[in-house]
């Protein structure tokens, strides 16, 4: 199996837009419009699936990074300026969902996934941030993965044995969770238990990732140097370059969920796929 079996016939990576400082966190709404962040500029940008036009959704995003839509259509973001998780309504008004753990700030929420029950998994690594109001020292006792209960009232640690967790994505049925330990250069797969806890942690591939996504055939896409795709057995089935630098994150967007939308430093890219994203 090669990349041509998942990419639409004749499709090539194309630049959709540029002029940003560092793009991250792409996620599509129910219409296939993609929202992504220009993190250093503190903005969330919306790409229109019908017209391809870009507009600013929020110019005060809390330096949003990874994002995901909840069932109500709110855009939930890892807003690391104050080490919080925010929720934006359809008009861009923000509400704080997570402000601390056990009375202490998080290190800097980086990426998240919301399960079918409405619970949220998030990674909390520590990265230097020169804009920070405080010295960016470790706030927690390590870099961990957390789970926020569907009612939003309880935040618990679900893995405290990773070096630097970053990318995260779960399966549509809510049974499996993938977490990239970018610090260790590994990606793990877990079983998700009924109470939201994790079990049966297993090495999936010996490769870390900044952002991750799954397609409707169960293939996992990871980022870094281009995009690398693995089937559900952990076998590499495709790799394609995006540009010369760092590929940060990706999602499936467009009206038919068949456009792989990729954020890569100062620009965003797209490529038509045979496979589709999961709605």
C-alpha positions in Angstrom: 0.0 0.0 0.0 1.4 3.4 -0.9 0.4 7.0 -0.5 -1.5 7.0 -3.8 -4.1 4.7 -2.3 -5.1 7.3 0.3 -4.5 10.4 -1.7 -6.9 11.4 -4.5 -5.6 10.5 -8.0 -3.2 13.2 -9.2 -3.6 15.4 -6.1 -0.6 17.4 -4.9 0.1 19.4 -1.7 -1.0 23.0 -2.4 -0.4 26.2 -0.4 -3.8 27.6 0.7 -2.6 30.7 2.5 0.4 32.3 4.1 1.7 35.4 5.9 1.3 34.0 9.4 3.8 33.7 12.2 3.2 30.1 13.3 0.1 28.1 12.5 -1.3 25.4 14.7 -4.4 23.6 15.9 -6.6 23.1 12.8 -10.1 21.6 13.3 -13.2 21.5 11.1 -16.7 22.4 12.0 -19.7 20.4 10.9 -19.7 22.3 7.5 -16.1 21.5 6.9 -14.8 25.1 7.6 -11.4 24.9 9.2 -10.4 27.0 12.2 -6.7 27.2 13.0 -4.5 29.4 15.2 -1.7 31.9 14.4 -0.4 31.4 17.9 2.3 34.1 18.4 -0.2 36.6 16.9 -2.9 35.5 19.4 -5.4 34.8 16.6 -7.8 32.1 15.5 -8.4 32.1 11.7 -11.4 30.6 9.9 -11.0 29.1 6.4 -14.2 28.9 4.5 -14.9 25.5 2.8 -17.1 27.1 0.1 -15.0 30.0 -1.0 -11.5 29.3 0.4 -11.5 32.7 2.0 -9.8 33.5 5.4 -11.1 35.7 8.1 -10.3 36.3 11.8 -12.5 34.5 14.2 -10.8 35.7 17.4 -8.0 38.2 17.9 -7.8 37.4 21.6 -7.4 33.6 21.7 -5.2 33.3 24.8 -2.5 32.2 22.4 -4.5 29.1 21.5 -2.8 26.0 20.3 -4.6 22.7 19.8 -8.4 22.9 19.4 -11.5 20.7 19.0 -15.2 21.3 18.7 -17.6 20.1 21.3 -21.1 18.7 20.6 -22.7 22.1 21.0 -20.5 23.7 18.4 -18.2 25.5 20.8 -14.6 25.7 19.9 -12.4 24.4 22.8 -8.8 25.6 22.8 -5.6 25.0 24.7 -4.9 28.6 25.5 -1.5 28.5 27.0 -1.0 32.3 27.7 -2.3 31.7 31.2 -2.0 27.9 31.1 -5.8 27.4 30.6 -8.3 25.7 28.4 -10.9 28.1 26.9 -14.2 27.5 25.1 -15.3 29.9 22.3 -19.0 30.2 21.4 -20.0 30.8 17.8 -19.5 34.5 18.1 -16.0 34.1 19.5 -16.8 34.9 23.1 -14.5 32.9 25.4 -15.1 31.1 28.7 -12.5 29.4 30.8 -13.0 25.7 31.2 -9.8 24.7 33.0 -7.6 27.1 35.0 -5.6 24.8 37.2 -5.0 21.3 38.6 -4.9 20.6 42.3 -4.7 24.4 42.9 -1.6 24.9 40.7 -1.3 26.2 37.1 -0.9 23.7 34.3 2.4 23.8 32.5 0.9 24.9 29.2 -2.0 22.9 27.7 -1.0 21.9 24.1 -3.5 19.6 22.4 -6.9 18.1 23.2 -9.5 15.6 22.0 -13.2 15.5 23.1 -14.7 12.0 23.4 -18.2 11.0 22.3 -19.4 11.4 25.9 -18.2 15.0 26.1 -15.1 14.3 28.2 -11.9 15.9 27.2 -8.3 14.6 27.1 -5.5 17.1 27.0 -1.7 17.1 27.0 0.3 19.4 29.2 3.9 19.7 28.2 6.3 22.5 29.1 7.8 24.6 26.3 9.7 27.8 26.6 7.5 30.8 25.8 9.4 34.1 25.5 6.1 36.1 25.7 5.3 34.8 29.1 4.5 37.0 32.0 6.1 34.5 34.3 9.3 32.6 34.1 8.2 29.4 32.3 9.2 26.9 35.0 7.5 23.6 35.6 4.2 24.3 37.3 3.2 20.7 37.9 5.5 17.8 39.0 5.9 16.6 35.4 4.4 16.7 31.9 1.2 14.7 32.0 -2.1 13.7 30.2 -5.4 14.8 31.9 -9.0 14.0 31.5 -11.8 16.5 32.2 -15.2 14.8 33.0 -18.1 15.5 30.7 -19.7 17.8 33.3 -16.5 19.9 33.4 -16.2 19.5 37.2 -13.4 17.0 37.6 -9.9 17.1 36.1 -7.8 14.0 36.7 -4.4 12.7 35.5 -4.7 9.6 33.3 -1.0 9.2 32.4 1.9 10.6 34.5 4.7 8.4 32.9 5.4 10.3 29.7 8.4 12.6 29.0 6.7 15.3 26.9 3.2 14.4 25.7 2.0 16.5 22.7 -0.3 15.3 19.9 -3.5 13.5 20.9 -6.5 11.9 19.1 -9.1 9.3 19.9 -11.2 7.0 17.8 -14.8 7.9 16.8 -16.2 5.1 19.0 -14.5 6.5 22.0 -12.7 3.2 22.7 -9.1 4.0 21.8 -6.8 7.0 22.5 -3.5 7.8 20.8 -0.9 10.0 22.6 2.4 11.2 21.1 5.3 11.5 23.5 7.3 13.9 21.4 10.0 14.0 24.0 10.7 10.3 23.8 10.0 9.9 20.1 7.1 7.5 20.6 3.4 7.3 20.1 1.2 5.1 22.4 -2.3 3.7 22.1 -4.6 3.1 25.1 -7.9 1.6 25.9 -10.4 4.1 27.2 -12.4 2.8 30.2 -16.0 3.7 30.9 -14.9 6.2 33.6 -12.5 7.9 31.3 -9.4 6.4 32.7 -6.8 4.7 30.5 -5.5 1.1 30.4 -3.4 -1.3 28.3 -0.9 1.4 27.2 1.0 0.0 24.2 3.7 1.4 22.0 2.1 2.1 18.6 5.0 3.5 16.7 8.5 4.6 17.6 7.9 8.1 16.4 6.6 11.2 18.1 4.3 13.9 16.7 3.2 17.4 17.2 -0.3 17.0 16.0 -2.3 13.9 14.9 -5.5 12.9 13.1 -7.3 9.7 12.1 -9.2 9.0 8.8 -12.3 7.0 8.2 -10.2 3.9 7.6 -8.4 4.0 10.9 -5.1 5.4 9.6 -3.1 7.7 11.9 -1.5 10.8 10.5 1.4 12.3 12.4 3.4 15.5 11.8 7.0 16.8 12.1 9.0 16.5 8.9 6.1 16.4 6.5 3.2 14.0 7.1 3.6 10.3 7.9 0.7 7.9 7.8 0.3 4.5 9.6 -2.4 1.9 9.3 -4.1 0.6 12.5 -1.4 -2.1 12.8 1.3 0.6 13.1 2.7 0.0 9.6 3.9 3.0 7.6 1.8 3.3 4.5 2.6 6.8 3.3 4.9 9.8 3.8 4.8 13.0 1.9 6.7 16.3 2.3 4.7 19.5 2.9 7.4 22.2 2.8 11.0 22.7 4.0 10.3 23.3 7.6 8.1 21.9 10.5 4.7 20.5 9.9 2.8 21.2 13.1 -0.8 19.8 12.9 -3.5 18.7 10.6 -7.2 17.9 10.2 -9.7 16.8 7.5 -11.8 19.7 6.3 -13.8 20.8 3.2 -17.4 20.1 2.3 -16.8 16.4 1.9 -14.2 16.1 4.6 -11.7 14.9 2.0 -9.2 17.8 2.2 -6.2 17.2 4.5 -5.6 20.7 5.9 -2.1 21.1 7.2 -0.5 23.9 9.3 3.2 24.4 8.7 4.9 27.3 10.3 4.0 30.5 8.4 1.5 28.9 6.0 -1.3 26.4 5.6 -1.6 23.7 3.0 -4.1 21.3 1.6 -4.2 18.1 -0.4 -7.3 16.2 -1.7 -7.6 12.7 -0.3 -9.4 9.5 -1.3 -10.0 8.8 2.4 -12.1 11.1 4.5 -12.1 12.5 8.0 -14.5 11.3 10.7 -17.4 13.6 11.4 
